[in-house]
Amino acid sequence: MGDIVIIGGGFAGLEAARVFSRKRSKLGSRRVIVVDAKPTFDFLPVLPDVCGSFVSKEHVILDLREYLEALKVNFENDEVINIDADAREVFLKGGRSLAFEFLIVCCGSVTNFYGAAEIERHALKLDTADDAAALLNTVATYPQKKIVIAGGGYTGVEIASSIAAFLRRKKVKKYSVNIVEKQDDILGPLPQWAKDYCRINLAALRVNIYADSSIKEVTENRVKLSSGMEFDDYLFIWAAGVQTPKFLRDLKFEKDTQGRLVVDNYLRFSEGCFAAGDAACFKSKGKALRMAVQFSLAQADVAAGNILRIIAGKKGLIKYRPCDLGLLVPMANRKACGKILFFRVWGIFGWALHYIMCVYRSIGAKNKFGILRDCLLRFFR
Ligand SMILES: Cc1cc2nc3c(=O)[nH]c(=O)nc-3n(C[C@H](O)[C@H](O)[C@H](O)COP(=O)(O)OP(=O)(O)OC[C@H]3O[C@@H](n4cnc5c(N)ncnc54)[C@H](O)[C@@H]3O)c2cc1C
């Protein structure tokens, strides 16, 4: 009898840990071990709000050791550098290794610089709460108040709106916030009405959009676009794509272009090894599911449930059947748009819905009340 190792203490990893904690009596003498490179769980959906100083950093982080201790789950604060699925071992950067009987890979995703070392050297990114605090501090202290954001997806749009709203609140008269997008419009898969809504909203915040343009060259103080346009003395933020962490991309299992592990209907990528959340590529109607909290939580429930079934010797595993509740793109001037179930949602109602969801999904009373308080304060700012 071996241990159950969960790689990553994010949305999926903590959900799996909660399932095992509730069913502790069914685990026999098996230990549950969560391994995470960070000591904290960072609540990613509100990181753009931290960049705009609308939500405080302390309300988006949770101490993993303390939280997992309460669940009676073990915690290893170390980075996973390799997995040997045949030998059933996970290797840690610190030099140790963990043997496992069952594994759930929930290591999420990180910014993808597409191998461009110059861009990685000069750009700010948004993967963690520390990144968000660094971004806020840099914008606040950068005298020129001129910013270029590469990537007009959800993250790029949310960062741009947060920074622009922050600068307005600070009564900065002359600022320049710009989104550069390779495609011919921002927010790729969203319906046209939502893209138009976001464009109007971003224009109201004085955010410029350069579509059909890519980043050609980045130096310490210059960003050059494919169109020939140049931005001198601008802060540069890269939000143009994500991929899974390197150790996962290096594994010899089938992966998609973002390095997500291709999983079967039961979320397995190998015998006794499961993946959930951003690290898993689950295809629904021939298309990989997008990366979102709702799928991470539901997949973690199925992966953990299947491990419990195998331990109990039950016949057959649970199939993962994705249920998409919809998505919202929130912007810092109390507007949002998107689709919830079959309904179009926009304006302040959509914005409120997004933060109600964030409060509901954040962990611990301190963070729930903190995010709620920060959001309510925004009504009066
Ligand atoms: C800025 C931003 C805004 C977002 N907004 C929304 C939103 O509004 N709604 C929505 O549904 N989704 C949103 N998302 C996406 C959503 O946050 C992800 O889909 C979700 O976090 C995925 O959960 P996960 O458990 O797979 O990974 P994560 O929650 O990212 O957790 C992964 C964990 O694995 C750890 N890890 C990584 N590599 C290693 C390693 N080698 N060794 C040990 N530990 C490791 C990390 O430290 C991290 O704690 C947003 C994402 C970002 C970045």
The ligand as an ORCA input file, in Angstrom:
! r2SCAN-3c Opt
* xyz 0 1
  C      -4.853     36.191    -14.265
  C      -5.772     35.021    -14.394
  C      -7.144     35.204    -14.295
  C      -8.009     34.130    -14.412
  N      -9.356     34.347    -14.312
  C     -10.207     33.287    -14.351
  C     -11.617     33.476    -14.173
  O     -12.090     34.598    -13.992
  N     -12.408     32.372    -14.195
  C     -11.895     31.115    -14.414
  O     -12.644     30.137    -14.428
  N     -10.577     30.915    -14.594
  C      -9.723     31.959    -14.570
  N      -8.384     31.753    -14.743
  C      -7.899     30.381    -15.015
  C      -7.895     29.580    -13.730
  O      -7.282     30.308    -12.706
  C      -7.179     28.249    -13.970
  O      -7.886     27.533    -14.949
  C      -7.099     27.449    -12.671
  O      -6.305     28.123    -11.717
  C      -6.513     26.077    -12.936
  O      -6.445     25.371    -11.722
  P      -5.312     24.277    -11.502
  O      -5.575     23.647    -10.203
  O      -5.194     23.437    -12.713
  O      -3.956     25.130    -11.454
  P      -3.529     26.279    -10.435
  O      -4.676     26.794     -9.676
  O      -2.739     27.235    -11.274
  O      -2.544     25.527     -9.443
  C      -1.363     24.919     -9.886
  C      -0.436     24.756     -8.697
  O       0.639     23.888     -9.075
  C       1.847     24.385     -8.553
  N       2.955     23.904     -9.391
  C       3.223     24.222    -10.667
  N       4.320     23.578    -11.089
  C       4.759     22.842    -10.033
  C       5.871     21.955     -9.854
  N       6.736     21.692    -10.822
  N       6.041     21.403     -8.631
  C       5.176     21.649     -7.623
  N       4.097     22.476     -7.756
  C       3.901     23.061     -8.949
  C       1.677     25.904     -8.609
  O       2.534     26.530     -7.696
  C       0.199     26.065     -8.270
  O       0.006     26.263     -6.887
  C      -7.487     32.823    -14.625
  C      -6.105     32.630    -14.706
  C      -5.256     33.714    -14.583
  C      -3.761     33.492    -14.656
*
